[in-house]
Amino acid sequence: MFRSTTGLIAFKVKSESIMISQWLRAYVLTFVLALACVAVAGPAFARTVYDGGWSVLIVTNGGACEPNYRFGLQIADGTVLNDGGSLATVQGRVSRNGAVRVIVRADSQWAYGSGRLSRNRGGGIWKGQGTSGTCDGTWVAERRG
């Protein structure tokens, strides 16, 4: 009798340890998956203080480009993008401290700009190639809305 009781107790202890082990594995797996989701989702939602719509005024100081030109840009997660209001291709980044670098291309024309943004304004310089030769100047930006 003692032997069968001991066997039942051993079976019960072994059975409970298997259940705890399975529960612990499931808990650890759930925790690891949750961490992985947070790690993957984190950068996708990494907003910056510069995100949103911006209006940019380009002023030509030298060369045969248009004297002034205004267009809109969008900044999303620190990436500078065309807001859809022009046919130009816009590629650029805004760093955490507001330093901006951008390249704008349209057909055979291009411009490289750099400068700095604050929360609501910014400015800098640009150099490029227009239809009639090289150009350079300054730019100023204001947050829209």
Residue pairs with C-beta under 8 A, 6 or more apart in sequence:
43 77
44 77
46 77
46 78
47 77
48 75
48 77
48 78
48 94
48 96
49 119
50 75
50 78
50 94
50 98
50 117
50 119
51 75
51 76
51 77
51 78
52 74
52 75
52 143
52 144
52 145
53 72
53 73
53 74
53 83
53 143
53 144
53 145
54 72
54 73
54 74
54 75
54 122
54 141
54 142
54 143
54 144
55 70
55 71
55 72
55 73
55 141
55 142
55 143
55 144
56 70
56 71
56 72
56 73
56 139
56 140
56 141
57 68
57 69
57 70
57 139
57 140
57 141
58 68
58 69
58 70
58 71
58 111
58 126
58 137
58 139
59 67
59 68
59 137
59 138
59 139
59 140
60 66
60 67
60 68
60 135
60 136
60 137
61 136
61 137
61 138
62 135
62 136
62 137
63 130
63 132
63 133
63 134
63 135
63 136
63 137
64 130
64 132
64 133
64 135
65 128
65 130
65 132
65 135
65 137
66 130
71 83
71 85
71 86
71 88
72 83
72 85
72 86
72 144
73 80
73 81
73 82
73 83
73 90
73 141
74 80
74 81
74 82
74 83
75 81
75 94
78 93
78 94
78 95
78 96
79 92
79 93
79 94
80 90
80 91
80 92
80 93
80 94
80 100
80 102
81 90
82 88
82 89
82 90
86 106
87 106
88 104
88 105
88 106
89 104
89 105
89 106
90 102
90 103
90 104
91 102
91 103
92 100
92 101
92 102
92 103
92 113
93 100
93 101
93 102
94 100
94 117
97 116
98 116
98 117
98 118
98 122
99 114
99 115
99 116
100 113
100 114
100 115
100 116
100 117
100 122
100 124
101 112
101 113
101 114
102 112
102 113
102 114
103 110
103 111
103 112
103 113
104 110
104 111
104 113
104 128
108 129
108 131
109 128
109 129
109 130
109 131
110 128
110 129
111 126
111 127
111 128
111 129
111 135
112 126
112 127
112 128
113 124
113 125
113 126
113 139
114 124
114 125
114 126
115 122
115 123
115 124
115 125
115 139
116 122
116 123
116 124
117 141
119 143
120 142
120 143
121 140
121 141
121 142
121 143
122 140
122 141
123 138
123 139
123 140
123 141
124 138
124 139
125 136
125 137
125 138
125 139
126 136
126 137
126 138
126 139
127 134
127 135
127 136
128 134
128 135
128 136
129 135
